[in-house]
Amino acid sequence: MSDQIKDMWYYIIVQNPEADGEQFVGYTDKKTGEAFIPAFKTKEIAQQCFLVMPKDIMNHKYEAQAIIREDLMTLAQKNGYDVFLMDDKGRVLEKIS
């Protein structure tokens, strides 16, 4: 893996940040059944997409956070998730895992 790819950062949505129940927000595609974590190129894109994402704002707090690509890929794979790069409207741009 090149250093450029290794040092790439993405933004993800974290549920209950800095709490015992902190976790990455993931979804299951209704058509394919594929479990995935949405990732974004910028914090602004993550926040815009978050507005249209399904969520439970009554019971959970959410926050866009940066994560290095290598850590994201490792944690996603460990938990059976793929990672999709998405745009601000929730459209998949590419599968990155």
C-alpha positions as YAML, in Angstrom:
chain: A
units: angstrom
residues:
- id: 1
  name: MET
  ca: [0.00, 0.00, 0.00]
- id: 2
  name: SER
  ca: [1.47, 3.35, -0.97]
- id: 3
  name: ASP
  ca: [2.03, 6.00, 1.71]
- id: 4
  name: GLN
  ca: [-0.40, 8.30, -0.12]
- id: 5
  name: ILE
  ca: [-3.27, 5.80, 0.17]
- id: 6
  name: LYS
  ca: [-2.22, 4.75, 3.67]
- id: 7
  name: ASP
  ca: [-2.39, 8.33, 4.94]
- id: 8
  name: MET
  ca: [-5.76, 9.16, 3.31]
- id: 9
  name: TRP
  ca: [-8.48, 10.44, 5.63]
- id: 10
  name: TYR
  ca: [-12.25, 10.06, 5.36]
- id: 11
  name: TYR
  ca: [-15.16, 11.37, 7.40]
- id: 12
  name: ILE
  ca: [-17.73, 9.02, 8.87]
- id: 13
  name: ILE
  ca: [-20.74, 9.49, 11.12]
- id: 14
  name: VAL
  ca: [-20.24, 8.31, 14.70]
- id: 15
  name: GLN
  ca: [-23.19, 7.48, 16.95]
- id: 16
  name: ASN
  ca: [-22.84, 8.47, 20.63]
- id: 17
  name: PRO
  ca: [-19.34, 9.95, 20.24]
- id: 18
  name: GLU
  ca: [-17.07, 9.83, 23.28]
- id: 19
  name: ALA
  ca: [-19.51, 7.56, 25.15]
- id: 20
  name: ASP
  ca: [-19.36, 3.90, 26.13]
- id: 21
  name: GLY
  ca: [-21.71, 3.01, 23.28]
- id: 22
  name: GLU
  ca: [-19.74, 4.87, 20.58]
- id: 23
  name: GLN
  ca: [-19.97, 3.21, 17.19]
- id: 24
  name: PHE
  ca: [-19.71, 3.96, 13.48]
- id: 25
  name: VAL
  ca: [-23.04, 4.43, 11.72]
- id: 26
  name: GLY
  ca: [-23.60, 1.64, 9.22]
- id: 27
  name: TYR
  ca: [-26.48, 0.58, 6.99]
- id: 28
  name: THR
  ca: [-27.70, -2.38, 4.99]
- id: 29
  name: ASP
  ca: [-28.55, -1.85, 1.32]
- id: 30
  name: LYS
  ca: [-32.19, -2.94, 0.88]
- id: 31
  name: LYS
  ca: [-31.60, -4.19, -2.68]
- id: 32
  name: THR
  ca: [-28.37, -6.13, -2.22]
- id: 33
  name: GLY
  ca: [-28.37, -6.84, 1.52]
- id: 34
  name: GLU
  ca: [-24.80, -5.53, 1.67]
- id: 35
  name: ALA
  ca: [-23.77, -4.00, 5.02]
- id: 36
  name: PHE
  ca: [-21.76, -0.80, 4.63]
- id: 37
  name: ILE
  ca: [-20.34, 2.24, 6.38]
- id: 38
  name: PRO
  ca: [-20.81, 5.50, 4.47]
- id: 39
  name: ALA
  ca: [-17.59, 7.53, 4.14]
- id: 40
  name: PHE
  ca: [-17.10, 11.04, 2.83]
- id: 41
  name: LYS
  ca: [-14.27, 13.16, 1.44]
- id: 42
  name: THR
  ca: [-15.02, 16.17, 3.65]
- id: 43
  name: LYS
  ca: [-16.78, 16.95, 6.91]
- id: 44
  name: GLU
  ca: [-19.16, 19.26, 5.06]
- id: 45
  name: ILE
  ca: [-20.24, 16.50, 2.66]
- id: 46
  name: ALA
  ca: [-20.75, 14.13, 5.63]
- id: 47
  name: GLN
  ca: [-22.92, 16.68, 7.42]
- id: 48
  name: GLN
  ca: [-25.02, 17.38, 4.31]
- id: 49
  name: CYS
  ca: [-25.60, 13.67, 3.64]
- id: 50
  name: PHE
  ca: [-26.39, 13.07, 7.31]
- id: 51
  name: LEU
  ca: [-29.47, 15.27, 6.90]
- id: 52
  name: VAL
  ca: [-31.02, 12.65, 4.57]
- id: 53
  name: MET
  ca: [-29.72, 9.53, 6.35]
- id: 54
  name: PRO
  ca: [-32.03, 7.43, 8.55]
- id: 55
  name: LYS
  ca: [-31.23, 8.03, 12.22]
- id: 56
  name: ASP
  ca: [-32.66, 8.01, 15.74]
- id: 57
  name: ILE
  ca: [-32.06, 11.56, 16.94]
- id: 58
  name: MET
  ca: [-34.34, 11.10, 19.92]
- id: 59
  name: ASN
  ca: [-32.11, 8.47, 21.54]
- id: 60
  name: HIS
  ca: [-28.64, 9.05, 20.09]
- id: 61
  name: LYS
  ca: [-26.15, 11.81, 19.43]
- id: 62
  name: TYR
  ca: [-24.29, 11.88, 16.09]
- id: 63
  name: GLU
  ca: [-21.13, 13.56, 14.90]
- id: 64
  name: ALA
  ca: [-19.02, 13.59, 11.73]
- id: 65
  name: GLN
  ca: [-15.46, 12.56, 12.58]
- id: 66
  name: ALA
  ca: [-12.29, 12.06, 10.59]
- id: 67
  name: ILE
  ca: [-10.66, 8.64, 10.48]
- id: 68
  name: ILE
  ca: [-7.56, 7.45, 8.68]
- id: 69
  name: ARG
  ca: [-8.31, 5.07, 5.79]
- id: 70
  name: GLU
  ca: [-6.29, 2.19, 7.23]
- id: 71
  name: ASP
  ca: [-8.18, 2.22, 10.56]
- id: 72
  name: LEU
  ca: [-11.55, 2.53, 8.82]
- id: 73
  name: MET
  ca: [-10.83, -0.42, 6.52]
- id: 74
  name: THR
  ca: [-9.57, -2.58, 9.40]
- id: 75
  name: LEU
  ca: [-12.57, -1.90, 11.65]
- id: 76
  name: ALA
  ca: [-15.10, -2.25, 8.83]
- id: 77
  name: GLN
  ca: [-13.67, -5.57, 7.68]
- id: 78
  name: LYS
  ca: [-13.44, -6.88, 11.26]
- id: 79
  name: ASN
  ca: [-17.17, -6.19, 11.72]
- id: 80
  name: GLY
  ca: [-18.35, -7.46, 8.32]
- id: 81
  name: TYR
  ca: [-18.92, -4.09, 6.64]
- id: 82
  name: ASP
  ca: [-17.85, -2.65, 3.32]
- id: 83
  name: VAL
  ca: [-17.08, 1.05, 3.00]
- id: 84
  name: PHE
  ca: [-18.78, 3.19, 0.34]
- id: 85
  name: LEU
  ca: [-17.63, 6.67, -0.58]
- id: 86
  name: MET
  ca: [-20.79, 8.77, -0.82]
- id: 87
  name: ASP
  ca: [-21.78, 12.24, -1.94]
- id: 88
  name: ASP
  ca: [-23.82, 14.86, -0.10]
- id: 89
  name: LYS
  ca: [-27.12, 13.41, -1.43]
- id: 90
  name: GLY
  ca: [-26.42, 9.86, -0.23]
- id: 91
  name: ARG
  ca: [-25.43, 8.46, -3.62]
- id: 92
  name: VAL
  ca: [-22.64, 5.91, -3.74]
- id: 93
  name: LEU
  ca: [-19.62, 7.21, -5.65]
- id: 94
  name: GLU
  ca: [-17.48, 4.11, -5.24]
- id: 95
  name: LYS
  ca: [-16.80, 1.12, -3.04]
- id: 96
  name: ILE
  ca: [-13.51, 1.73, -1.24]
- id: 97
  name: SER
  ca: [-13.10, -1.50, 0.71]
...
